[in-house]
């Protein structure tokens, strides 16, 4: 039986392409895999200060902030200017997540990443941040913050359940909430 906690997490970003977008905010909560309840004290949320200068973004191979992304995420430039640096937020996030690891020192004991569309978006960003700031295995060429094999991506499950149902015209979290009668 797997006893690793589930780490439900989500990035808000400055553009759409996970390989080059700048993370602007990360939020996470850990869930007990047996009780399916939120683990007390496991919530984490922080804005991250992005690079605002377009020339600096180009030099680093990352996307500049897009107004559309800021509007969708409802994040202001003023909020981001006051945010802590990405490196510091990522270090704090790592330290926070590691407190909930079952046993120490092994990726097999790490929390299982979970969320909506994490495979094709959030895990790509998390892996980039792990490669830049840690934890990362150069030998295995992969992030080591989360479990190495398991993940729960609700987007994948949603698609499997409803891909042939003609009442579903898109596979978004808002559509899933509507189908399940959940509030936003």
C-alpha positions in Angstrom: 0.0 0.0 0.0 1.3 3.4 -1.0 1.5 5.8 2.1 3.2 8.7 0.3 1.1 11.8 0.6 -0.4 13.3 -2.5 0.9 16.8 -3.2 -1.7 18.7 -5.2 0.0 21.7 -6.7 -0.5 24.4 -9.3 1.5 27.1 -11.0 0.2 30.4 -12.3 2.4 31.5 -15.1 3.3 34.4 -17.3 2.7 32.6 -20.6 1.4 29.3 -22.0 4.4 27.2 -23.0 5.7 25.2 -20.0 9.2 24.9 -21.3 9.8 28.6 -21.4 7.1 30.3 -19.2 8.0 32.1 -16.0 6.2 30.8 -12.9 4.4 33.7 -11.1 2.8 31.8 -8.2 2.8 28.3 -6.8 0.2 26.8 -4.4 0.1 23.4 -2.9 -1.6 21.2 -0.3 -0.8 17.7 0.8 -3.4 15.0 1.2 -3.2 11.9 3.3 -3.5 8.9 0.9 -5.4 6.7 3.3 -7.8 9.2 4.9 -8.1 11.4 1.8 -8.0 14.5 4.1 -5.8 17.6 3.9 -2.7 17.1 6.1 -2.6 19.8 8.8 -0.1 22.6 8.1 0.6 21.4 4.6 -0.7 24.4 2.7 1.8 26.4 0.7 1.3 29.5 -1.4 3.6 32.2 -2.7 4.0 34.6 -5.6 7.4 34.6 -7.4 9.2 37.6 -8.8 9.7 37.1 -12.6 12.1 38.7 -14.9 10.4 41.8 -16.3 13.0 42.9 -18.9 12.3 41.4 -22.3 16.0 41.5 -23.4 17.0 39.6 -20.2 14.2 37.1 -20.9 15.5 36.6 -24.4 19.1 36.1 -23.2 17.9 33.4 -20.7 15.6 31.7 -23.2 12.5 32.3 -21.3 9.2 33.9 -22.3 8.5 37.5 -21.3 5.3 38.2 -19.3 2.1 38.3 -21.4 -0.7 40.7 -20.5 -3.3 38.0 -21.3 -1.7 35.6 -18.8 -1.7 38.2 -16.1 -5.3 39.0 -16.8 -6.3 35.3 -16.7 -4.4 34.7 -13.5 -5.6 38.0 -12.0 -2.1 38.9 -10.9 -0.8 42.5 -11.1 2.7 43.7 -11.9 2.7 45.5 -8.5 2.1 42.2 -6.7 4.9 40.5 -8.7 7.3 43.4 -8.1 6.9 42.9 -4.3 7.2 39.1 -4.6 10.2 37.1 -3.4 12.7 35.9 -6.0 11.9 32.6 -7.7 14.9 30.9 -6.2 13.9 31.7 -2.7 10.3 30.6 -3.2 11.5 27.3 -4.8 13.8 26.6 -1.9 11.0 27.3 0.6 8.7 25.1 -1.4 11.2 22.3 -1.4 11.8 22.5 2.3 8.1 22.6 3.0 7.4 19.5 0.8 10.3 17.6 2.3 8.7 17.9 5.7 5.9 15.6 4.5 8.2 12.9 2.9 7.6 9.4 4.3 11.1 8.5 5.4 14.1 10.4 4.3 16.6 10.4 1.5 14.7 8.4 -1.1 12.6 9.5 -4.0 10.5 6.4 -3.4 9.4 8.1 -0.2 8.7 11.5 -1.8 5.1 12.9 -2.1 3.2 11.9 -5.2 2.5 14.9 -7.5 -1.1 15.6 -8.2 -3.2 18.2 -10.0 -5.0 19.1 -13.2 -2.9 18.9 -16.3 0.3 18.5 -14.3 1.9 16.0 -16.7 2.0 18.4 -19.7 2.3 21.6 -17.8 3.1 21.9 -14.0 5.6 19.0 -13.9 7.5 20.4 -16.8 7.9 23.7 -14.9 8.7 21.9 -11.6 11.3 19.8 -13.4 12.9 23.0 -14.9 13.0 24.6 -11.4 14.5 21.5 -9.9 17.1 21.4 -12.5 18.0 25.1 -11.9 17.6 25.3 -8.1 17.4 21.6 -6.9 16.7 19.0 -6.0 17.9 17.3 -9.2 19.8 14.2 -10.1 22.4 14.9 -12.9 23.0 11.1 -13.0 19.4 10.3 -13.8 18.6 13.6 -15.5 15.4 14.2 -13.5 13.8 16.1 -10.6 14.0 14.4 -7.2 11.4 16.4 -5.2 8.5 14.2 -6.1 7.9 10.4 -6.4 9.8 9.2 -9.5 7.0 6.9 -10.9 3.6 7.9 -9.6 1.4 10.9 -10.3 -2.3 11.8 -10.4 -3.3 14.0 -13.2 -7.0 14.8 -13.1 -7.0 16.1 -16.6 -6.0 12.6 -17.9 -8.8 11.0 -15.8 -11.3 13.6 -17.0 -10.4 12.8 -20.6 -10.8 9.1 -20.1 -14.2 9.4 -18.4 -15.8 11.9 -20.8 -13.9 11.9 -24.2 -16.9 10.3 -26.0 -19.6 12.3 -24.2 -20.9 15.0 -26.6 -22.0 17.3 -23.8 -18.3 17.9 -23.0 -16.9 20.3 -25.6 -13.6 21.0 -23.7 -11.5 19.5 -21.0 -10.9 22.3 -18.6 -11.1 22.4 -14.8 -14.0 24.8 -15.1 -15.9 22.3 -17.2 -15.1 19.5 -14.8 -16.4 21.6 -11.9 -19.6 22.2 -13.9 -20.1 18.5 -14.6 -19.5 17.5 -10.9 -21.5 20.4 -9.5 -18.4 21.9 -7.7 -18.1 25.6 -6.9 -15.2 27.6 -8.2 
